[in-house]
Amino acid sequence: MATYRIAVLGGDGIGPEVVGEGLKVLDAVESLEGFTTERVDFDLGGRRYLATGEVLSDETLDELRGFDAIYLGAVGTPDVPPGVIERGLLLKLRFAFDQYVNL
């Protein structure tokens, strides 16, 4: 049985709630399709930035490279200046993983 490692970035606002519901769907699919997932939560987003001043460290980015997938929830909060999360997290992830769109 295949096991896939998924980095879970719940994010901010409604992000954690939506991601949580999506993980319930993934649980059901695992049962039907015969695979498992190992999930690791990462605290990234506007809330973390406000608490630590850090958006996405190079060390965390390197750690994310070891996963089969990244499940990213909504990120950002009105308390963070525009562009900080977009450039420091979303664009950094896109460029690092050669992606061009968020879904």
Summary of the structure (lengths in Angstrom):
residues: 103
radius of gyration: 14.2
end to end distance: 28.0
largest distance: 45.0
contacts: 269
relative contact order: 0.23
helix: 45%
strand: 17%
